[in-house]
Amino acid sequence: MQENLQSLPRNSAPTRLHRRCFLTGRPRANYRDFGLSGHILREMVYACLLPGATRSSW
């Protein structure tokens, strides 16, 4: 059993996969719905490139 697990590649486990931004590859501050980081998401919303997303205003 132990030998079978050791023979697998290190990154074959799905828990080791890390979600990254689709455009920039940034590993942090990703939104699952869009697959983008917060910075890129904000820029695209301001440019009206994402339908259905609205800017927040106070």
Helices and strands as residue ranges (DSSP letters): H 2-7, G 10-12, G 14-16, E 30-31, E 36-37, H 38-46
